[in-house]
Amino acid sequence: MISAKRWAALSAVALVLTGGWPATADAGPIAQKMAQQHHDRQRIEREAAIAELKLKAEPGDPTAQFQLGKLYLEPGYLEGGGYGTDISEAEKWLVMAAEQGDVGMQKELAGFYYRGTLGTSFVEARKWFRRAALQGDREAQQRLGGLYLNGYGTPQDYSEAMKWLLLSANQGWAQAQHQLGGMYETGKGAPPSDIIAHMWFNLAAALKPRVRFFSSEEAPTARRAVLEKRMTRSDVAEAQKLAREWMLAHPPVSVVRVFRTEGRLR
């Protein structure tokens, strides 16, 4: 049976290790000792992981460089003392890795800049999404198009946005198709066209089971329904025909099926 004193000490240790209670004298000598041992193990393990990655990263291995950069983004004991993240070291290794051309690394680095993990910089996010987009990556093309559409890290440019979104959409990326639908609906970058907007919303809806949107009102099925309320039957039929023709023209990125259930191509 655990004594009350031992139980109190273990509870204090748990609080210290989970960050709920700093390792001060108030935690008791047992808790302080156990917490220190835990922290020492963490520091040693982190230093060993960094040393091992550097053996591969310093000669130029991009995977090791990227893993090392991400490790510096995780809170831990720093080489110069203290506890926290090392953003400058993280950025150095992440950029070094992405410079070697891996699309996945370039997109992830762009995401770090976009979300502010490395300090918010839409300019840097655009730079790295562009590098990946130029290699034909459909997600990067859509993210780049979105930056031009919203004017993040660059002056707002609907023409440039449409160029990149079309490249992505024609590879079957639903988010790009959804954004194109909105551009044609509102006349941004092209004359407004309910027929073309419906076509793109319809195609995005066909991929809805694999794609999440911001809200039910923003979902392509909802946007498509709004358009249909003001479109004539012949216009809806023309839009549906265009969607089917797109599917037939892009067999590598779509399965040619005609769905009549809500949320699928119809």
C-alpha positions as CSV (number, residue, x, y, z in Angstrom):
1,M,0.0,0.0,0.0
2,I,1.3,3.5,-1.0
3,S,1.7,5.8,2.0
4,A,0.1,9.2,1.9
5,K,3.5,10.9,1.7
6,R,4.6,8.7,-1.2
7,W,1.3,9.3,-3.0
8,A,1.7,13.1,-2.6
9,A,5.2,12.9,-4.0
10,L,4.1,10.9,-7.0
11,S,1.3,13.3,-7.6
12,A,3.7,16.2,-7.5
13,V,6.0,14.4,-10.0
14,A,3.1,13.9,-12.4
15,L,2.3,17.6,-12.2
16,V,5.9,18.5,-12.8
17,L,6.4,16.2,-15.8
18,T,3.2,17.3,-17.4
19,G,4.0,21.0,-17.0
20,G,1.2,21.6,-14.5
21,W,3.6,22.4,-11.7
22,P,7.1,23.8,-12.0
23,A,10.0,21.8,-10.4
24,T,10.5,24.1,-7.4
25,A,11.1,23.4,-3.7
26,D,7.3,23.4,-3.3
27,A,7.1,20.1,-5.2
28,G,9.2,18.3,-2.6
29,P,12.7,16.8,-2.8
30,I,11.4,13.5,-4.3
31,A,9.5,15.2,-7.0
32,Q,12.4,17.5,-7.8
33,K,14.8,14.6,-8.1
34,M,12.5,12.5,-10.3
35,A,11.7,15.5,-12.5
36,Q,15.3,16.4,-12.9
37,Q,16.1,12.8,-13.9
38,H,13.3,12.9,-16.4
39,H,14.5,16.2,-17.8
40,D,18.1,14.9,-18.0
41,R,17.0,11.9,-20.0
42,Q,15.0,14.2,-22.4
43,R,18.0,16.4,-22.9
44,I,20.4,13.5,-23.5
45,E,18.0,11.9,-26.0
46,R,17.5,15.1,-27.8
47,E,21.2,15.8,-28.1
48,A,21.8,12.3,-29.4
49,A,19.0,12.7,-32.0
50,I,20.5,16.0,-33.2
51,A,24.0,14.6,-33.3
52,E,22.8,11.5,-35.3
53,L,20.8,13.7,-37.8
54,K,23.7,16.1,-38.2
55,L,26.0,13.2,-39.3
56,K,23.8,12.9,-42.4
57,A,22.5,16.5,-42.7
58,E,25.9,18.2,-42.8
59,P,27.1,16.2,-45.9
60,G,23.8,17.2,-47.6
61,D,21.2,14.6,-47.1
62,P,17.9,16.5,-47.6
63,T,15.7,14.1,-45.5
64,A,18.1,14.4,-42.5
65,Q,18.2,18.1,-43.0
66,F,14.4,18.4,-43.0
67,Q,14.0,16.1,-40.0
68,L,16.6,18.1,-38.1
69,G,14.9,21.3,-38.9
70,K,11.6,19.9,-37.6
71,L,13.3,18.7,-34.5
72,Y,14.5,22.2,-33.7
73,L,10.8,23.3,-34.0
74,E,9.9,21.0,-31.2
75,P,10.2,22.4,-27.6
76,G,13.2,20.9,-25.9
77,Y,16.5,21.6,-24.2
78,L,18.6,23.9,-26.4
79,E,22.3,23.3,-27.1
80,G,23.2,26.7,-25.7
81,G,21.2,26.2,-22.6
82,G,17.6,26.9,-21.8
83,Y,14.4,25.3,-23.0
84,G,12.2,26.0,-26.0
85,T,12.4,26.0,-29.8
86,D,15.2,27.1,-32.0
87,I,13.5,28.9,-34.9
88,S,16.7,30.1,-36.6
89,E,18.3,26.7,-36.6
90,A,15.0,25.1,-37.7
91,E,14.7,27.6,-40.6
92,K,18.3,27.1,-41.7
93,W,18.0,23.3,-42.1
94,L,14.4,23.3,-43.5
95,V,15.4,25.8,-46.2
96,M,18.6,23.9,-46.9
97,A,16.6,20.7,-47.5
98,A,13.8,22.4,-49.6
99,E,16.5,24.0,-51.8
100,Q,17.3,20.6,-53.1
101,G,14.0,20.4,-54.9
102,D,11.7,17.9,-53.0
103,V,8.1,19.1,-53.6
104,G,6.8,17.7,-50.3
105,M,9.5,19.6,-48.4
106,Q,8.9,22.8,-50.3
107,K,5.1,22.6,-49.6
108,E,5.6,21.9,-45.9
109,L,8.1,24.7,-45.6
110,A,5.7,27.0,-47.3
111,G,3.0,25.9,-44.8
112,F,5.3,26.7,-41.9
113,Y,5.7,30.3,-43.2
114,Y,2.0,30.6,-44.0
115,R,0.9,29.4,-40.5
116,G,3.5,31.4,-38.7
117,T,5.5,28.5,-37.4
118,L,8.7,30.1,-38.7
119,G,7.3,33.6,-38.3
120,T,4.4,34.7,-40.5
121,S,5.7,35.5,-44.0
122,F,3.3,35.2,-46.9
123,V,6.1,36.3,-49.2
124,E,8.2,33.3,-48.3
125,A,5.1,31.0,-48.4
126,R,4.4,32.2,-51.9
127,K,8.0,31.6,-52.9
128,W,8.0,28.0,-51.8
129,F,4.5,27.2,-53.0
130,R,5.6,28.6,-56.4
131,R,8.7,26.4,-56.5
132,A,6.5,23.3,-55.9
133,A,3.8,24.6,-58.3
134,L,6.3,24.9,-61.1
135,Q,7.1,21.2,-60.7
136,G,3.4,20.5,-61.4
137,D,2.2,19.8,-57.9
138,R,-1.6,20.4,-57.9
139,E,-1.9,21.3,-54.2
140,A,0.9,23.8,-54.5
141,Q,-0.7,25.3,-57.6
142,Q,-4.0,25.8,-55.7
143,R,-2.3,27.3,-52.6
144,L,-0.3,29.7,-54.9
145,G,-3.5,30.6,-56.7
146,G,-5.2,31.3,-53.4
147,L,-2.4,33.7,-52.4
148,Y,-2.9,35.7,-55.6
149,L,-6.7,35.5,-55.2
150,N,-6.6,37.0,-51.7
151,G,-3.5,39.2,-52.1
152,Y,-1.4,37.4,-49.5
153,G,2.3,38.1,-49.9
154,T,1.7,39.7,-53.3
155,P,-0.6,42.3,-54.8
156,Q,-4.1,40.8,-55.5
157,D,-4.0,39.4,-59.1
158,Y,-7.1,37.6,-60.3
159,S,-5.5,36.8,-63.7
160,E,-2.5,35.1,-62.0
161,A,-4.9,33.4,-59.5
162,M,-7.0,31.9,-62.3
163,K,-3.9,30.7,-64.1
164,W,-2.7,28.6,-61.2
165,L,-6.1,27.5,-60.1
166,L,-6.9,26.2,-63.6
167,L,-3.7,24.2,-63.6
168,S,-4.6,22.7,-60.3
169,A,-8.3,22.2,-61.1
170,N,-7.5,20.4,-64.3
171,Q,-5.5,17.9,-62.3
172,G,-8.6,17.1,-60.3
173,W,-7.9,19.2,-57.1
174,A,-11.3,19.9,-55.6
175,Q,-10.3,23.0,-53.6
176,A,-9.1,24.7,-56.8
177,Q,-12.3,23.7,-58.6
178,H,-14.3,25.2,-55.7
179,Q,-12.3,28.4,-55.9
180,L,-12.7,28.7,-59.6
181,G,-16.5,28.3,-59.2
182,G,-16.4,31.2,-56.9
183,M,-14.4,33.3,-59.3
184,Y,-16.8,32.7,-62.2
185,E,-19.8,33.3,-59.9
186,T,-18.5,36.7,-58.9
187,G,-16.7,37.7,-62.1
188,K,-13.2,37.8,-60.7
189,G,-10.5,37.2,-63.4
190,A,-13.1,36.4,-66.0
191,P,-16.6,37.5,-67.0
192,P,-19.2,36.2,-64.6
193,S,-20.8,32.9,-65.7
194,D,-23.3,30.9,-63.7
195,I,-22.9,28.0,-66.2
196,I,-19.1,27.8,-65.7
197,A,-19.3,28.4,-62.0
198,H,-21.9,25.5,-61.7
199,M,-19.6,23.3,-63.7
200,W,-16.7,23.8,-61.3
201,F,-18.8,23.5,-58.2
202,N,-20.3,20.3,-59.6
203,L,-16.9,18.8,-60.2
204,A,-15.7,19.8,-56.7
205,A,-18.8,18.3,-55.3
206,A,-18.0,15.0,-57.0
207,L,-14.8,14.9,-54.9
208,K,-16.6,16.1,-51.7
209,P,-16.2,12.7,-49.8
210,R,-12.4,13.3,-49.8
211,V,-12.4,17.0,-49.2
212,R,-13.3,19.3,-46.3
213,F,-14.5,22.8,-46.7
214,F,-14.8,25.6,-44.3
215,S,-18.6,25.3,-43.6
216,S,-21.7,23.7,-45.0
217,E,-22.6,27.0,-46.6
218,E,-19.3,27.1,-48.4
219,A,-19.5,23.5,-49.6
220,P,-19.7,23.1,-53.4
221,T,-23.1,21.4,-53.1
222,A,-24.5,24.4,-51.3
223,R,-22.9,26.9,-53.7
224,R,-24.2,24.8,-56.7
225,A,-27.8,24.8,-55.2
226,V,-27.7,28.6,-54.8
227,L,-26.8,29.0,-58.5
228,E,-29.5,26.6,-59.6
229,K,-32.2,28.8,-58.0
230,R,-31.5,31.6,-60.5
231,M,-30.5,29.5,-63.5
232,T,-32.8,28.3,-66.2
233,R,-33.2,24.6,-66.9
234,S,-31.3,24.8,-70.1
235,D,-28.4,26.6,-68.4
236,V,-28.2,23.9,-65.7
237,A,-28.3,21.2,-68.4
238,E,-25.4,23.0,-70.2
239,A,-23.4,23.2,-67.0
240,Q,-23.9,19.5,-66.3
241,K,-22.9,18.7,-69.9
242,L,-19.7,20.7,-69.5
243,A,-18.9,18.9,-66.2
244,R,-19.4,15.5,-67.9
245,E,-17.2,16.5,-70.8
246,W,-14.5,17.6,-68.4
247,M,-14.6,14.2,-66.7
248,L,-14.3,12.4,-70.0
249,A,-11.3,14.6,-71.0
250,H,-9.4,14.0,-67.7
251,P,-9.5,10.2,-67.1
252,P,-6.2,10.1,-65.2
253,V,-7.6,12.3,-62.4
254,S,-11.3,11.3,-62.4
255,V,-13.4,8.2,-62.6
256,V,-16.0,8.7,-65.4
257,R,-19.2,8.2,-63.5
258,V,-22.5,10.1,-63.4
259,F,-23.8,10.5,-59.8
260,R,-27.3,11.7,-59.1
261,T,-27.1,11.6,-55.3
262,E,-26.4,14.9,-53.4
263,G,-22.8,15.8,-53.2
264,R,-21.7,14.0,-56.4
265,L,-21.5,14.9,-60.1
266,R,-24.9,14.9,-61.7
